[in-house]
Amino acid sequence: VTIWSLAGFVVGHAGLYQALAMFAVAYFIIGMTVLSVCAIATNGALDAGGAYYMISRALGPEFGGSIGIMFFLANVCGSALYVLGLVEAVVDSFGVPPGQEVGTGIHVLPQSYWYELLYGTILLALCLVVCLVGASIYAKATFLIFLIVMGVLATILISFFATQPVGVPIHLPLSNSSETENGLFTGFSLATLRDNLGGRYRVDYTTGQMMSFSTVFAVMFNGCTGIMAGSNMSGDLKRPSYSIPRGTISAVLFTYLVYNLLAFLMCATCNRTLLQNDYGFLRDISIFPPLVTVGIYAATLSAAMSNLIGASRILYALARDDLFGRALALAKKTSASGNPVMAVILSWLVVQLVLFSGKLNTIAGVVTTFFLLVYATVNLACLALEWASAPNFRPTFRYFTWHTCLLGIAGCCVMMFLISPVSASASLGFLLLLLLALHYLSPSSTWGYISQALIFHQVRKYLLMLDVRKDHVKFWRPQMLLMVQNPRGSARLIDFVNDLKKSGLYILGHVELQDLDALPSDPLQAQQDSWLGLVDKLNVKAFVSLTLAPSVRHGVRQLLFTSGLGGMRPNTLVLGFYDDAAPQDGLAQHPAFTSTREEVPLGFPPLRAPAAPKLLSAREYVGIVADALKMLRNVLLARHLESLDKAWELRRAAGSAPAIHVWPVNLLRPDSARYADTCSLFLLQMACVLNMTRAWRRARLRLFLCVEAGAMPHAQEDKLRQLLKDLRIQAQIQLVPWDAVVGLHWQAQRVPPGGPALAEEESAMNFPANASQVSDEYVCAANKLILEQSPAPAVRFLYLPRPPADTSLYPLYLHHLDLLTRDLGPTVLVHGVSAVTSTQL
């Protein structure tokens, strides 16, 4: 259409300079896109769908489906555009002149909106018949048309040199019916060339609309979109990865040279009146006018068929991928030879509807916007593949870089908004709606998601930049490793630790007690999906790390040593409490499962029976705590967290705010209790972190200051209040007299074997080897002291003393922790080994 019907339109309004600029811009965009198309086409086997197939397999179903619909509409509108262009050419040749009721000679076709719609319908039906027969007859027809067009082009080029100067009478349809004007074919004339160098926009005689650079470019660009015709036929080509690059690049170079040559010849030989008012003037100056008419019909008919068959292949590919479910189920049906006949018929129906728009320039802007959006996305797909640096992206076509992709995207976006800001904005809005709809409604695919490759690439880059040597205490955040034996008994604990992580690393660890040497394959691979499904269902931002080990203690050591990457490694170990309570299956009652009809995941085994032996002993459990502290990991022991109903606490928060009780003193070492040691500050930090999360923001921190008579309690309170102020922690301080409790401790105090020197050494190391000196009566009194502080809080944070150096005291140490936390409700025992608070900016 651009060569025959619109070449005069473009150079007549825009002039030679602007016409050449339009061709340069259009072919720059097309050239960058062609490089991307060739790269993707040579990176693997192509199937039906052309650009849709490339985009969907590169960017995923959301982008692919939404761009597929846009590309389908672009081809549909393009087919209608070419049909209307052919109707315009037919009417121009054989139509009754305006103002006459009866034609003469060959001018016998009546002209009106409905008659032109009828002519368009007949021509479209001819395209339908060819496309229904199949791709083979279409290929033969287009090859025949190609030979005709080449012959006509040669005739036209000769005519510019062979035809003598002649006047061409022009009837102006938008003016008085009797008024005519003469256009001039001057032959090669320097004066004519100078007159046609600059732009001179005026009203288009076919539409009555004022032309501008953007409107002329929009119409011109549609004649350049045929370069995607070959890729649209990717499913019908024997060797698409071979044919598409060679055919597409050849078409681009050839048409660019022809367009520029014709623009120069027209501007040098035809005056402005002829160019602007007779788009069919090439017939009038040709040495054999009927051949030009045949060329016009052949070229436009070929373009209309190309867009129709391209639209049908895109629709068929969309239907086959089931992105829109039953809405496109009919388009899947094919003939015995594999031709998607129903997709062809549906595409024909949509083109027929578009024909009602009438004039071709009316829909040119919309078609151009759609094509530019598709081209931009093709470039985006190639750019994403290049930036992802996936080893399997190794196209045999290497004449592209990410720079060409980026330039193609920028060019498409700029021209979209220059042509029609309204159409561009509406198209982007439509694309966004399709993206959202497909994201939430389309089924998952197995094509692979480029987003995952890009995320991996960026995460790896930023992990390398995350230098542990540059860590600073004011940017510290908890990075949790929560050990889970069976998620059925730990659902609420998993949720609670998710609140404690404060945007830090969160890993769910699990140890499977098996020997890989005795197994045919890794049993953890089969469990991975169940754990990942649990993470999704509980809506926690956590990774999963599973390991095989001969014992739980060895498995936890492995995870502490190997979990995480670079500067993202666990700094805090979280364990459930070791006691004799029978495990309860809280997964079935968790809100994440009770709010839906989905069944509880069956990939996890049933909980341990109350009488069944445990997987680890008390000594091994305390050994895990000691190992973590030796590895400079903070430790949290969580007890009764499965009884914490966070949803109920939040509902209660609407009335009276829930409380978080904090006891930042080592209750098992009242003789060396301090409020400002590393462990106490870490305990305060963890309670504050919980209070900062959205779910716990309305909770009140209550800090308990244990005081003795005569120890200036108010001075201690002022000092603690100043500490809280420096740390920007808002908490209520409550004084708790504990003389009676401390008295029980001193009554039980005795010198351990080895004499005073040994006791002093152990005290300096701060290992509570004096656990043997703490009586059960004292610990029970401390437990009662905690229970007496009312009202009952939602959760308590207590100081966790270090395990004793003497491993024989591990069972007694655990027994004292059990007495201290008995019947307290949700409780977290905390021991910190690293500085985590800062008073600096």
RONU-479357 format. One record per residue (C-alpha): residue in three letters; x, y, z. Coordinates in steps of 0.05 Angstrom, whole numbers, plus 5000, padded with zeros to 4 digits. Example, Ala and Ser with C-alpha at 12.3 -4.5 7.8 and 13.67 -1.06 7.14 Angstrom:
BEGIN
ALA524649105156 SER527349795143 
***
This chain:
BEGIN
VAL500050005000 THR505750485015 ILE508950384948 TRP502750454905 SER497350834941 LEU500951214996 ALA507751404968 GLY504952044939 PHE501052165003 VAL507352135045 VAL512052555002 GLY506453024981 HIS504953245052 ALA511653135086 GLY516453335031 LEU522852965013 TYR526753135076 GLN521252935125 ALA519452325083 LEU526552075086 ALA526652215161 MET520151815169 PHE523151225131 ALA529551275172 VAL525751285239 ALA520950735218 TYR526450285192 PHE530950425252 ILE525350165297 ILE523949585250 GLY531449435242 MET532549395317 THR526348955323 VAL528648505266 LEU535248385301 SER531548175364 VAL526747725323 CYS532647385289 ALA536147275355 ILE530146955388 ALA528246565325 THR535246235322 ASN535346045396 GLY530945435391 ALA525145105356 LEU519545575336 ASP512245385333 ALA505945735307 GLY504646435331 GLY510746825308 ALA512047425354 TYR506947165404 TYR510646505410 MET517246865420 ILE514647345472 SER510646835512 ARG516346335516 ALA521146885536 LEU517047325583 GLY511946825607 PRO504446735596 GLU502247405624 PHE506347825576 GLY505547315520 GLY498047265525 SER496848015531 ILE501548185474 GLY498647605433 ILE491747925437 MET494648605419 PHE498448305360 PHE492247935337 LEU488348585338 ALA494048945302 ASN493948425246 VAL486448435242 CYS486349195236 GLY492149165188 SER488348675143 ALA482249145145 LEU486849725129 TYR489549385067 VAL482649175044 LEU480249885051 GLY486350115012 LEU484649624957 VAL477449864956 GLU479950574950 ALA484250374891 VAL478550004857 VAL473650574866 ASP478951064842 SER479750654778 PHE472550424765 GLY468150854809 VAL462951344784 PRO465852044793 PRO462752444850 GLY456952884827 GLN454952404771 GLU449251914778 VAL451151474718 GLY458151274701 THR461351254633 GLY466250774603 ILE469750364657 HIS467450824713 VAL461150424731 LEU461850254805 PRO457450684849 GLN460851034907 SER457951084977 TYR459550815046 TRP455250195038 TYR457650044968 GLU464950104991 LEU463349645050 LEU460449145000 TYR466649174957 GLY471049075018 THR466848485041 ILE467548144972 LEU475148254972 LEU475748005043 ALA471747385024 LEU476947244969 CYS482447295021 LEU478546825066 VAL477946295011 VAL485446304999 CYS487046255074 LEU482045695084 VAL485345275030 GLY491745295070 ALA498745585076 SER501245225014 ILE496445574967 TYR497746225004 ALA505246154993 LYS504146004919 ALA499446604912 THR504147074947 PHE510046844904 LEU505946984842 ILE504047664869 PHE511347794885 LEU513247684812 ILE507548144790 VAL509648694838 MET516948644816 GLY514748724744 VAL510349324760 LEU515949644801 ALA520749574743 THR515549894697 ILE514550484744 LEU521950614751 ILE522550614675 SER516551074670 PHE519851624711 PHE525251664657 ALA521151484595 THR514751894605 GLN514652594577 PRO512053184620 VAL504553154622 GLY498753484659 VAL494153044700 PRO487053304710 ILE484853224783 HIS477753274808 LEU477553544880 PRO472153144915 LEU471653594976 SER470354224935 ASN465254424882 SER463653824838 SER465454194774 GLU472154444799 THR478354094773 GLU485754234780 ASN491654004739 GLY497353634771 LEU503853634733 PHE508853094718 THR514753524700 GLY519953004688 PHE526453094725 SER526553824745 LEU530854174796 ALA525354684809 THR520454124823 LEU525353794870 ARG526554444909 ASP519154564915 ASN518153864944 LEU523853874994 GLY520054165054 GLY513553945086 ARG506854265067 TYR501253925106 ARG494154035085 VAL487253695088 ASP487252975063 TYR482352935005 THR479852235024 THR478152385097 GLY477553145103 GLN482453135162 MET488353605170 MET494853225164 SER501053285208 PHE507752925216 SER504752435265 THR498552265224 VAL502652175160 PHE507751745197 ALA502151315226 VAL499451165157 MET506351055127 PHE508650595183 ASN503050095168 GLY506249965101 CYS512549735137 THR509449225183 GLY509748665132 ILE516648485157 MET513348065212 ALA509347655161 GLY514747135157 SER515247045232 ASN507646985237 MET508146385191 SER513346055236 GLY509045445247 ASP508445325172 LEU515745405155 LYS520144795148 ARG526245135178 PRO523845765213 SER530545895248 TYR533845905179 SER528346245138 ILE526146805185 PRO532847165193 ARG534647135119 GLY527747305093 THR526347855143 ILE532948215136 SER532648165060 ALA525548455060 VAL527649035106 LEU533649235065 PHE530049174998 THR523849565017 TYR527850105052 LEU531950224989 VAL525750214944 TYR521850704989 ASN527551204989 LEU528651144915 LEU521251244899 ALA520951844947 PHE526652184910 LEU523952034841 MET516952284859 CYS519552924889 ALA523953064829 THR518552944777 CYS511653104806 ASN509053764832 ARG505753834900 THR498653864873 LEU499353194838 LEU502452864899 GLN497253124949 ASN490853044908 ASP491852404868 TYR494651824906 GLY493851394843 PHE498051844798 LEU503051294783 ARG497950984737 ASP497251644699 ILE504651714686 SER506150984672 ILE508250744604 PHE503150174613 PRO497650414661 PRO493749754666 LEU499949404695 VAL500349914752 THR493049784768 VAL494549044771 GLY500449184816 ILE496349594863 TYR491049054869 ALA496248494876 ALA500348844929 THR494549054973 LEU491048374965 SER497548024985 ALA498248475046 ALA491048365067 MET491947605062 SER498547635099 ASN495347995158 LEU489247555158 ILE493246905158 GLY498047205210 ALA492147385255 SER489346685249 ARG495946365268 ILE496546805329 LEU489446655350 TYR490645905340 ALA497045935383 LEU493346315438 ALA487745795437 ARG492545205438 ASP496145495499 ASP489545535538 LEU491146215566 PHE483946445558 GLY480545785574 ARG474045645538 ALA473646335507 LEU478246115450 ALA476745365451 LEU473345405383 ALA479745675351 LYS483445025366 LYS479844635312 THR483944475250 SER482844135184 ALA485643455167 SER491843795138 GLY492944195202 ASN490344865177 PRO486845235235 VAL480445365196 MET476345605256 ALA481746105275 VAL481646355202 ILE474146435204 LEU474146795271 SER479647265247 TRP475647395183 LEU469447575225 VAL473448075266 VAL476448385204 GLN469548455175 LEU467348835237 VAL473349305230 LEU471349455158 PHE465349845184 SER470150395204 GLY470450625132 LYS476651025112 LEU483450715121 ASN486751325154 THR481551275209 ILE484450625237 ALA491650735216 GLY493551065282 VAL490750495324 VAL494149965281 THR500850325285 THR500450385360 PHE498949645368 PHE504649445322 LEU509549915358 LEU507449605425 VAL508648905397 TYR515449105369 ALA517349425436 THR515548775472 VAL519548345422 ASN525548785438 LEU524048735512 ALA523847975507 CYS530647955473 LEU533448465523 ALA531048045582 LEU534147415553 GLU540647785541 TRP540848095610 ALA539047445645 SER545447145616 ALA542446445617 PRO547245925589 ASN541745655543 PHE540846315509 ARG545846235453 PRO542546435387 THR546346285323 PHE544746995300 ARG549647435338 TYR548848115305 PHE545248435364 THR546848705433 TRP542748945491 HIS543949645464 THR540049495400 CYS534349205441 LEU534149815486 LEU534350285426 GLY528649905394 ILE524449955458 ALA525850705465 GLY524350845392 CYS517650465395 CYS515450815458 VAL517351515434 MET513851425367 MET507551135400 PHE506551775440 LEU508552235383 ILE503451915336 SER497651915385 PRO498452015460 VAL491251815471 SER491851165431 ALA498551005464 SER495751115534 ALA489550715518 SER493650145489 LEU498250115550 GLY492150125596 PHE489049555556 LEU495649175560 LEU495949275635 LEU488849005643 LEU490548395602 LEU496848285643 LEU493048315709 ALA487447865683 LEU492347335658 HIS496547385721 TYR490747195765 LEU486546765718 SER491146395671 PRO493645705689 SER500945605707 SER505545425649 THR511845005641 TRP515145495591 GLY519845795642 TYR519446495669 ILE524647015648 SER523047385712 GLN526246815752 ALA532546855710 LEU532947615717 ILE531747575792 PHE537247055799 HIS541947485759 GLN540648105801 VAL540647735867 ARG547347425852 LYS550148105834 TYR547648435897 LEU549747855941 LEU556747945916 MET556248685934 LEU553648516004 ASP560348526039 VAL560248236110 ARG566348646126 LYS562149276120 ASP556849056169 HIS554949576221 VAL550949476284 LYS545950026267 PHE543849636205 TRP543448966240 ARG537248546229 PRO535347856254 GLN536747286205 MET533046676231 LEU534145936224 LEU528045586254 MET528944836264 VAL522444466251 GLN521543726264 ASN514543676236 PRO510544276210 ARG504143966235 GLY506144156306 SER509644816290 ALA504945226246 ARG504045796296 LEU511345796314 ILE513145876240 ASP508246466236 PHE510946776300 VAL518246756277 ASN516047066211 ASP513847676252 LEU520547676288 LYS525047696227 LYS524148446212 SER525348376136 GLY531347936149 LEU533247246125 TYR528446696148 ILE530145956137 LEU525945356157 GLY530844806173 HIS529444066178 VAL533943466193 GLU532142786165 LEU535542226203 GLN537841766147 ASP544341536115 LEU545141716042 ASP549841126032 ALA544240646047 LEU539240996001 PRO538340935925 SER537041695918 ASP536242325957 PRO529542295996 LEU529443046008 GLN527843205936 ALA520942905943 GLN519643306006 GLN521843985978 ASP515244125943 SER511243996007 TRP515444486046 LEU515145015992 GLY507544925988 LEU507245016063 VAL511145666058 ASP506345926005 LYS500245706044 LEU502446016110 ASN504546646071 VAL511246696105 LYS517346986071 ALA522046406084 PHE526945946049 VAL527145196061 SER533544826078 LEU533244066088 THR539043606105 LEU540742886119 ALA544842726181 PRO546042146229 SER543542576287 VAL539443206297 ARG545443556329 HIS549943416269 GLY544343636222 VAL543444306258 ARG551044416256 GLN550844296181 LEU545244796171 LEU548645326214 PHE555045246175 THR552045206105 SER545345566104 GLY544946236070 LEU549746556021 GLY554847106026 GLY552547646073 MET545747316082 ARG547046776134 PRO543046596196 ASN545446966258 THR539946696303 LEU537745976317 VAL530645856339 LEU528545196371 GLY522244936401 PHE522544766475 TYR524544066497 ASP519243796544 ASP514643196554 ALA508343536526 ALA504843126473 PRO505343476405 GLN498743756378 ASP497043796304 GLY495744546295 LEU496344546220 ALA489144336207 GLN486544886254 HIS491045426225 PRO487145996192 ALA490945886127 PHE487445216120 THR480945316156 SER479145916112 THR479245496048 ARG476744836024 GLU483644576009 GLU486043976047 VAL492044006094 PRO498243806055 LEU499343056062 GLY506743066048 PHE508343106123 PRO508142486167 PRO503542436228 LEU505942726293 ARG509842306343 ALA505341916390 PRO505942126463 ALA509041456483 ALA513741426424 PRO521241566436 LYS523942246416 LEU528942356361 LEU533942706407 SER535642676480 ALA535743246530 ARG543343246530 GLU543443296454 TYR538343866455 VAL542544286504 GLY548644096463 ILE545344426402 VAL544445066442 ALA551745036464 ASP554044916393 ALA550245516367 LEU553245966420 LYS560245716405 MET558845896332 LEU556946596355 ARG549546506337 ASN544146806380 VAL539246296408 LEU531646326419 LEU527845766453 ALA520345806442 ARG515545466490 HIS507945416486 LEU507945826421 GLU502745356392 SER497845626444 LEU498746336417 ASP492546516378 LYS494947136342 ALA488147256309 TRP484847266377 GLU490147736404 LEU489048206346 ARG481548206358 ARG482948356431 ALA487448916410 ALA481349286384 GLY479449366458 SER485249346507 ALA491949276474 PRO495648616488 ALA502048636528 ILE509048376516 HIS512648226581 VAL520248296580 TRP524748026636 PRO531748256617 VAL535347936677 ASN538447246685 LEU533546956736 LEU538046346745 ARG543946796765 PRO541047326812 ASP547947426841 SER550547706775 ALA544247996745 ARG545248616701 TYR540648996655 ALA545749256605 ASP549748646583 THR549748396512 CYS544447866524 SER539648346558 LEU540248856502 PHE539048316451 LEU532848096489 LEU530348806489 GLN531748866414 MET527748236398 ALA521748466439 CYS522149146404 VAL522548816335 LEU516248426350 ASN512749056373 MET514749406308 THR511148906262 ARG504249096236 ALA500648536273 TRP503748726341 ARG504149476333 ARG498649616383 ALA501749166436 ARG504949486497 LEU511949306521 ARG512449216596 LEU519549166624 PHE520348856693 LEU525849126738 CYS527348646795 VAL529649046856 GLU531848886927 ALA530649296989 GLY536149817001 ALA538749786929 MET536150476909 PRO530750216862 HIS528850896835 ALA536051026814 GLN536050366777 GLU529350546745 ASP532051226722 LYS538250896693 LEU534050376656 ARG529250916631 GLN535051316604 LEU537650686569 LEU530750576536 LYS530651306515 ASP537551246483 LEU535350616446 ARG528750946424 ILE524750376455 GLN517950566484 ALA516450116543 GLN513050146611 ILE517749996668 GLN514949616728 LEU518849506792 VAL518348806821 PRO520948686892 TRP524147996895 ASP527647976962 ALA523947336982 VAL525946986918 VAL533247196923 GLY533246976995 LEU531746266972 HIS537646296925 TRP542546506980 GLN539945967027 ALA541645446974 GLN548445746957 ARG554345296969 VAL561545266945 PRO562444756889 PRO567844226891 GLY574544506874 GLY574545096922 PRO573345836915 ALA578545926859 LEU574545476813 ALA568045826830 GLU571146496814 GLU573746246747 GLU566945966727 SER563546616747 ALA568447016704 MET566846566644 ASN559446686658 PHE557945956647 PRO552545796698 ALA556145196727 ASN552645426790 ALA546445096761 SER547744566813 GLN547345116865 VAL540345356843 SER534944976879 ASP528344766849 GLU524945166904 TYR528345806881 VAL526645686808 CYS519345536825 ALA519146176865 ALA521846566805 ASN516546236761 LYS511146446810 LEU513847156812 ILE513047186736 LEU506046906738 GLU503847416790 GLN504847996743 SER497948116714 PRO494448186668 ALA497047586629 PRO501047806568 ALA500547536497 VAL507847316500 ARG513747356548 PHE521047456534 LEU525847156586 TYR533347146593 LEU536446486571 PRO542946326610 ARG548645976575 PRO548945226583 PRO554044996635 ALA561044806612 ASP560144136647 THR556043706599 SER553843266656 LEU549643856681 TYR545743916616 PRO539643526642 LEU539443956706 TYR540144596664 LEU534244386621 HIS530244186683 HIS531144886712 LEU528845206646 ASP522744756648 LEU521044976719 LEU522345706703 THR517545716643 ARG512245226667 ASP505045476657 LEU507446156632 GLY503846106565 PRO507546326501 THR514646456523 VAL521146596486 LEU527846476521 VAL533146916490 HIS540746906492 GLY544547406449 VAL551947396435 SER552647986388 ALA551648736396 VAL545148926361 THR543249616389 SER545950296369 THR545050996395 GLN548551316335 LEU545451626273 
***
